[in-house]
Amino acid sequence: MKIKNLIIILALLFTACAEQKGYKIVDGTIVCHTPERPVGQQDMLGYAAEPMECVRVGFIGLGMRGVGAVRRWSQIEGTEIVALCDLNPEGIERSQKYLESAGRERAAEYIGTPDAWKLLCERTDIDIVYIMTGWQTHAEMALYAMECGKHAAIEVPAAMSMAEIWALIETSERTRKHCIQLENCVYDRFEMTALNMAQQGLFGEILHTEGAYIHCLDEFWSRYHNNWRLEFNRTHRGDVYPTHGIGPICQVLNIHRGDRLKTLVAMDTRAASGAKYWKDVTGQPCDHFANGDHTTTLISTEKGKVIQLHHNVMTPRPYSRDYSLTGTDGYAAKYPIKGFLLGERAQGNADIENLSTHRFVPKDVFDRLMEQYKHPITTQTEIMAAKVGGHGGMDYIMDYRLVYCLRNGLPLDMDVYDLAEWCCPIELSALSIENGNKPVAVPDFTRGGWNKIEGYRHAYAE
């Protein structure tokens, strides 16, 4: 009896400790706190701002990603690049040269001081603030931009914690300003084609999906300002960069447009490589490196679908986003080999002694499918995307669609709830791992509106 009482006391203490951290344990599942929506505040589902003839933008962060964004925007009609901000002058000057080469005026400059970005946000001649700094400052800058009456566009990941996610949701809903995460991989030609095929029913009901960010960064660690990316991996566990893998999948599965993320479970390997990278880059010893070399996360949905995610930036593997869709009538995969399998049309006569008969369609059929089901957005943008570039053109398409929707007063392709769902594995995977791989309930970030919209669709002007 004494042992039983001790177990009960320990369980109560553990539960109380968990609640102090913003979650509780309910029937073995970790449940995070979901704040009530303030009275009078409305969701942003299907929200469209007033159309604007010209989209006036200010850029914060002109490092690895920033200068390319300025170059892309200089090639998009109906835009004015008003201001540039960075701690260092090099990226700003490179950006100014792109503006001059495109026949545009030089932008206002905010350089050197830690709070210069606030002055940019406070300008009255900017409609949207485009944020490309290190992960740790994304949410803070976006929140300030929205409070200053600006839409916020944030590089991935846009939020690194549940607290940041809820703050962005609350502020977007209250200010009625768009808060979009700049996820480029949803515009990759293969993912767009597969989405179009799925929406037309070629794969049947999609049941299982896979996504990843597998990219050995050993040649890139030293390029991040003040080692911010390696530092985050050193101090945080879990899938810290899930958006490339989960984003295209959530669109296919109609997440918060008829289905929702429900439960997450994660586990990782030991951290075998991180400490060595830390010493190589900084010259300092590392007694403890938090993030494992490989993290695996499984997420179930309300309607019984499964998402499998992988994160690995440590080990020598070929780049992969591991994009695949398994449906009742077919299969699509991009890595390591692109292919479609469409039921009996691709299988031939199955032979138990020759399992290769269950194969992808031949290359000529694959090519015809890619052309036949090319997404309308790909068709509309492919010439300029090839010219301007940016990860094979998908960066340009991402920016083009953002401007297109703003100019035409349309709902954006990605809303603040997409941002929340695609970023939440960062903290939730860590919670699962650090609590013995317990399941974690994924909050309904729409707070009841996840099935208000039927199916994911891009918006178009009439």
Protein Blocks (a to p, Z undefined) as FASTA:
>chain_A
ZZmmmmmmmmmmmmmmmmmnopaceehiacdddddddehiacfehiacdddfbacdddeh
jafkmmmmmmmmmmpghiacfbdcdfbfklmmmmmmmmmmnopacddddehiaklmmmmm
mpckbfbdcdfbdfklmmmmmmmmmmnopacdddddfbfbfklmmmmmmmmmmnopacdd
ddfklmgfklmmmmmmmmnopnopafbdcddddddfklmmmmpghhlmmmmmmmpgcjfb
lmlmmmmmmmmnopaihpacfbdcddddddfklmmmmmmmnopacfbdfbafbdcddddd
fkopacdddddfkbccdddehiacddfkbccdfbfbdcddehjllnopadfklmklmccd
dfklmmmmmmmmocfklmmmmmmmmmngnnhhlmmmmmmmmmmmmmnopacfbdfklmmm
mmmmmmmmmmmmmnoopacddddfkgopammpgcjaddddZZ
